Amino acid sequence: MVAFTWRSPTAATHVVNAGPLALIEPLLERLDIDRIIDRHLPPDPQREYSHGQVLRVLLAARLCQPTALVNVAAWAEKSGADIFANIPVDKLNDDRLGRALDAFFDQRHSILGSVTAQAVQLTGLSLDRLHFDPTAILLCGAYDASQPRPAWPADAPFRGDRLLPPAHLGHGYSADANMCQFGQLAIVDDQGALPVLGHCLDGNRNGHPAIRETFQLAQRHLALPSDLLLISDRGTCSVEHLARLHRLGYTALCSAQWQDYRAIFEANRDRLHWQRASFLSVEQRRRRDSQSALPKEHYELAVLRHTLRDPTDGRHIPARLIFVYSTADADAARRRRRRNIAKIQAGLTALQTKLQRGHPQCTLASITRQAVRLLGQRGAARYFTWQLTPLTATEQAALPAPARGHRRPTHRLAFTFDAVAATADEAHDGLAVLLTTAALTLSADLLFGRFKEQNYVELLHHQWKTPLAVSPVFLKSPRRVEALVCLLQIALQLYQVLERLYRQSVPSDAPLAEQRLTTERLLRHFGVYGLLLTRGPCGRVVQTTRLTSRQREILQRLHFPTPEQQLSRILQPEPSG
């Protein structure tokens, strides 16, 4: 146990649980976070501690225990984060944190790019294949002063940083709550995803401006290689998107809307050559390895050469359509369609019976509302047509006498079901299409496997919103909201860097659970680690406690310093005698 002096007096001896800080602080140091931030932000001679030092504490708080800005100082005192940061607690109030976020906003994209350069160098990854996926971030509070961003001139480069006002925090197309959109760009491989750049957009923007603006920021702030392949989902797919990348010398792979290419599929269906894809999900591999009796599902691929026309200059762009058939999706689509057809048929039949009974509260308006609600948004609704037809006097007289309190119906409900159309649609069950401008040297099978890794980006969204609690966010200023969201992008990057560094350090013959250890599990191993604080002649004295064998093993594997080594570089040793 080694003792270090600390400048602030304390009333009694007590223990603070530094916990995950024993792992997070060396990580922050390894990525040089505070110094990277300070290189981009001008120093303020009136402030004793730099913006980078203050924001480093905020990052540590989000990684260890997400809390509101007003509670960060209390958390720092309770956890000992003020000791590791060598900043007194009263310098970590929410006003100081807010001013640091204001400064961070002016260089947010530049800082994200610089931190990414450090993370890529540390992990040995390449930017030659990037995945993009947007997500929505819900916000608490009202932001009446928030305004939509002005339209960016089409012929002007998209700048970002202080030249770009904060995103509009308003209602999205499908959400009643205030929100903004966030475009996530990430490196993905079989080890998972590492975020490299993020960009906030107005809450009502869709995937097309999201991928365009985010990629333009990536061009400016990341060292993109010439052989870049950009992968994204169907919400971002357009000819304009692929043509824009093609003009820059880059290639793209994205899923497309099936209806856009259904006619091409039908015209070439008979000459398509289908081959089974090598990609299998983890569950499907498990079923095959264990000889499980559960269904063995798979994918099949067929490739068709295609040509796109650049809408700006009319030039032809060589491309490929990769048609994908999924046995699992086909089965699910058929079951879903048949279930919905049966539900609609039963519901319309029930409405027919209800109308015939002639209950006084059963009106034409109520029957219409119920029929519209029954069909709703179900795809199977297009197979049905229905109408309310007036009954003739002869038809009314032929009906049985109404029950007591009822009346003779004046209309009947008639509906038809188009079985031919339903059968025709079954021929497209399980089919999807990918559109790519990638080189022919990259096979359809390889490209499909890489596209399926898009799920890792969705996992990033989950980690961002749960352990790091990016949503919901509440800050009164839209400027600070966006600054905090971008800062939490760095937190997410740190979260993934830690996981990747550990997995890279694990021997290949280690148990699979050790090779796939997650950051969440790593931090859990550091749930308890104490610092002993006592009053000494020179002020407060900090003593480090002993690490558990597992904690020490993790730090050694990562080549991280121990808390004792960390504090020896920050604090003065207790004077002898």
Number of C-alpha atoms within 10 A of each C-alpha: 9 15 22 20 22 24 15 13 15 15 8 9 13 12 17 17 18 24 20 22 25 27 24 22 21 20 20 18 15 14 19 16 22 18 16 16 25 17 12 17 20 11 14 10 8 7 10 10 17 20 25 22 18 21 24 22 24 26 24 22 26 20 22 21 16 19 15 16 19 14 14 24 24 18 19 24 17 14 24 24 27 20 21 20 18 16 18 17 19 12 16 25 16 16 12 18 21 21 14 20 23 20 18 29 27 20 18 26 26 22 26 25 21 19 22 23 17 16 22 17 12 13 14 10 13 15 20 15 19 23 28 26 25 26 16 19 21 23 21 14 12 14 17 10 10 16 15 15 13 9 6 12 8 7 6 7 12 18 15 22 16 14 10 14 17 24 24 26 29 23 17 19 10 7 13 10 17 19 25 24 24 27 23 24 26 26 23 24 15 8 13 19 25 29 27 26 28 28 26 26 27 23 24 18 15 17 21 15 14 23 24 18 20 23 22 15 22 21 13 16 20 20 14 16 13 12 14 18 20 26 27 23 19 17 17 22 22 16 13 16 16 25 24 18 18 17 11 9 11 20 23 25 26 25 22 22 17 16 11 10 16 15 11 13 19 10 9 10 13 8 10 13 11 14 14 14 19 13 17 16 12 8 11 17 14 12 16 15 9 9 10 11 8 9 11 15 17 17 20 18 22 20 19 17 9 16 13 17 15 18 12 9 8 9 12 13 17 16 21 21 23 24 23 22 23 19 18 15 17 17 14 13 17 19 12 15 19 13 13 18 22 13 15 22 18 12 16 22 15 12 20 18 13 16 22 20 18 19 17 12 8 16 15 16 9 10 18 16 11 15 18 11 10 17 20 12 10 13 12 21 17 13 15 16 11 13 13 16 11 13 13 11 9 8 12 15 11 9 11 10 12 14 11 7 8 14 14 18 22 18 20 17 21 14 13 11 17 11 12 9 12 17 11 10 13 14 11 17 19 18 18 20 24 24 24 25 23 22 14 11 7 9 11 22 19 13 17 21 15 18 20 13 17 23 14 20 24 17 13 22 19 15 17 19 16 12 16 22 17 25 16 13 18 19 18 13 15 20 19 22 24 28 25 25 20 25 25 21 24 23 24 25 23 25 25 21 22 20 20 20 16 22 20 16 14 17 10 11 8 9 10 10 8 14 17 15 15 18 18 13 11 18 21 12 17 21 16 17 22 20 22 17 23 20 18 17 10 13 15 21 26 26 21 19 16 16 18 13 8 12 20 15 12 18 18 13 15 19 14 20 18 20 23 18 13 16 23 14 10 14 18 14 16 19 11 4 3
